[in-house]
Amino acid sequence: MVKRKSERIEAAVLLCMAVCFFMTAVWKPVTCKAEDAAKEDPVTVQDDAALLMEEEADWLKDTAERLAEKSGWNIIVATCAEASGKTAQQTCEDYFDTYTHSENGISCLIDMANREIYLATAGEAILCLNDDRIDNILDDAFEAVAEQDYAQCLYLMITGADSAYEAGIPDNAKVYDRDTGKTEVYRKLTTFEILWAVLAAVLAGGIVFSVILGRYRLKWGTYQYDFHKSGFFRPGYQKDQLINKTVTHRRIPKNTNSSANRSAGSRNRSTVHTGSGGRRYGGGGRRF
C-alpha cells in the first residue's frame, strides 16, 4: 500500500514537471515571435515628447508606410523631450538602432531638449538623400517647426525623402566619410551601357572563335592533338638582376582655389560617419 502511494506521488511529480516543461517550451517561442513581429514593422512613430495628436500620429504613419512599401526602407518618426546629454544626431540615430533591424532607411526627429530637428539616413537612403537634398528638406521642415506645427514638420521630412527616392540616386554620387577622410564614387550603369557591354563581349568572343577555327581549319570530331609528339617541357632557371635605377622627382603645384574645389567636390555628395551602434549614417539637422 505504501509502495503504491509512493509510486503515485512520483507519477504526480513527473506529471507536474512535464507540464511545466511543456508550458515553458510553448511560452518562449510565442514571446519571441511577438518580439520579432514588432521588429519587422517597417514604420515606427514614437512621440515621446507628446507633441502629436492621435490623428496626426496616424497620418504620419500612413504617409511613412507608403514610402516604406515602395522603397523597402525602415522609417522612424520620433519626438523627444529628454536627450540625456546626447546630441540630436545621436538621439536620432539611436531611435533607428532601437526600433529597426534593416540597413536601409531614415529617422526623422524633433528634439525638444536640443531644440533641433534632425534627419538621419542609412544604407541606400544615404545615396538618395545627399547633402544638398537633405538641406532642401530641412529648409522646408524648419519653417513648419518654427511655427510649432510639429506634425507638418515631420510630414515634410517624410515626403521630402519620398521625393528623393523617386528622383533616384544621382549620377556620379559620392560618399564622403568624415571619420576616414575617404570619398567613394558610385556610378550608375544605364540600360544602354549594359546592353552594349553584353553585345561587345559576344562579338569579341565570336571573332576570336572564328579566327582560331579558320587558322587551324579544325573539323568537329575529327581532329585530335597529339601531345606526346607535339608537346615538350624544358625546365630552366631564370634570375632577374637589377642593372640600374632612375628616380625622377617632380614638384606638383597646389591649387590655391580651395573654395572652388569644395564647391565642385560637394556636388552630389553624401557626408557619412559611423554611429555609436557601428552603423554608417548620413544626415543633417536644423536648430530652432
N, C-alpha and C positions, 0 to 999 in steps of 0.2 A: 504493500500500500504506500509505504514511504517512498519506495523506488519510483512508482508511477507518478506520485506527486512531484518528485524531483524532475522527472522527465518532462512533465507538463510545464514546470517553471522554466526549464531550459528552452523548451519549444517556444514559450511565450517571449522569452528574451531574444531568441533568434528572430522571431517574427517582428518584434519591435525594431531590431537592428536592421532588418531587411527593409521595413517600411521607411525608416529614417534615411537609409542609403538611397532608396528609390526617389524619395522626395528631394534629396539633395541633388541627385543626378538630373532630375527633371527641372528643378527650380533654376539651377545655374544657367543652362542653355537659354531659358526664356529670358533671364535678365540680360545675358549677353546679346541676344537678338534685339532686345529693346534698345540697348545702348548703341548697337551698330546701326539700327534704323534711324536713330537720332543723328548719328554722324553722317549718314548718307543723304540727309536733307541738304540740297544744294543751296538753299537760301535760309539765312537766319536774320531775324530782326530782333535786336537786343536793346531795348530802351531803358537803360539803367539810370538815366538822368530824368526820366518821366517827362520828356518834352513832347511826346506824341499822344494824340488821342487814339482810341482803339481803331476808329475808321481810317485814320492816317497810317497807322502801322499796317493794316490790311492792304491799303492802297500801295504802299511801298513794297510789300511782299509780293503782291501780284505783278507789279512792274518789274521787280528783280527776277521773278520766276520766268517771265517771258524772255529776258536776256539769258538766263541760265539754261533754258531749254534749247535755244538755238546755238549757243556758244559752247556749252558743256562746262562753263566756269562755275565755281562756287562763289557766292556773293554774300558778304556780311554787311548789314546796315545797323549801325550802333550809335548810341549816345552814352556819355559817361559824365558823372558829376565829381568823381574822385579818381585821380590818376595815380595815387600812391607814390608820388615823386617821379613818375615816368613822364617822358615827353609824349606829345600827341602821336608822333611817329611810332614810338614803341608800343603805346596803348593800342593803336590801330592795328599794328601787326600782330600783337598778342591776341586780339579778338579773332583774327584769321586763323592763327595757330590753334586756338582753343576750340573753335566751332567747325573746322573743316579738316579734311584729310587729303584734299585734292592739291595738286601742284599748280593749278591754274585758277585764277580768279581775282576778285577785287574786294577791298574792305573800305567802307565809307563810314567816316566817324565825325560826330560833333563832340568835341572835348570841351566841356564847360569849365573844367579845372584849369586848363591851359589857355582857354578862350581861343581855340583854334579848330578849324576844320581840316581834315586830312583824308587823302585818297591814296591807298596803298595798292600796288599791283604785284601779281605773282605769275610766274610761268608765261604762257602765251600772251597774257594781258600786258606784260612788260613791253612787248614789241608793238602791240596795237595802240597802247596808250603811252606814247613817247612824251618827253618833257614838254614839248610845245602843246600837245593836245591836252595834257593834264593842266597846264597853265590856263588854257581857254575854259576848261570845265570849272576850275576853281574860281575864275573871274566871275562866271555866272552864278555859281553857288554862293559866293561871298555876298553878293547883293541881296540874296534871299535871307541869309543868316543875319546880316546887318539889320534887317527889318524884323528879326525874330520869327521869321517864317521857316521854322526848322524842318517841317515836312517837305516844303518846296526845295530847300537846300539839298536834302538827301536825294530827292527825286531828280534834281538836275545832275547830281553826280552819277546816278544810275543811268539816266538817259544819255548823258554825255559819253559814258563808257559804251553804251549801246551803239551810238553813232560811230565811235572809234572802231568798234568791232565790225560794223557794216562797211566802213571805209577800208578795212583790212590793214595788213602790215605794210608800211610804206616801202618803196623801192630803196635798196641800199640802207636798210635800217641798221643803226649802230647801238651797241650796248656798252656803256662806259661803266666799269666797275671802279668806284671811288676808293675801295679798300686796297686794290692792287694797282690801280692806275692804268689798267689794260683796257683796250677797246676791241670789241668783236664786231665784225661787219656781217650782216645777214643779207644775202642777195637772193631774190626770188627768181626762179626759172619760169618763163612764160610757157604756155602750151605749145606755141610755135617753136620755141627753142628746144623743148623736149622732143617734139616730133622730128625736127631737123637733126638732132643728135642721133636718134634711133636710125633715121634714114641714112645718115652718113656712115654709121657703123656697119649697116647692112651692105651698103655699096662698097665700102673698103674691104670687107671680108669677101665679098663676091669677086672683086678684082684680083685679090691675092690668090684666091682659089683657082680662078680661071688661068692666071699666069702660070702657076705651078702645074696645072693639068696640061696646058699647052706645051710647056717647056719639056716635060718628061714624057709626054704622049702616053700617059697612063691609060690602061684599059681596065675597067672594073672586073675584078675576079680572075684576071689572067696574069697579073704582074706580081712577082714576089721578089723582095730584096734579099740577096744572099749575103748576110752579114759575115759569114765565115770567110768569104773571098774578098769582099769589098771593104770590110771593116778592119781597122787596126787601132792599136793603143800603144803609145810610146811614152812611158813615164819620163819625166825630166825634172830638173830643179832650176829655179829661176830666183835671182836675188836682185832687188832694186837697190841702187846705190845713189845717194844724193851727191850731185856734182857741184851745183851752185844754187844760191838762193838770193832772190832780189826782193827787197821790201820797198814799196813806194808809199810815202806819206803825203797826204793831201789835206789842206785846211778847207773845211766846209763852212762858208759864212752863215751866220744865224739870221733868220728873218726877224726883224725888229717889229713888224706889224702884228703884234700879238692879238689886238682886238679883232682884226680881220680873220686871223686863224681861229679864234674862239667862235666867231660867228659861223664860219664855214664848217668847223668841226662839230658844232652842236646841232646841225640840221639833221632832222630825223633821228635824234639821239635819245636814248633812254638811260638815265643815270640810275645805277643799282648799288646795293650794298647787301651784306649778309646780316640778317636779323638775329635776335637772341636765340631763336629756335633753330638756327642753321639754314633756314630757307633764304633764297635770294629775293629781295624785294626792290621794286621801283616805287615811285610815288612822289607826292608833294603836298604842301599844306598852305593855309592862309590864316593869319591871326585876325580876330575880330574884336 
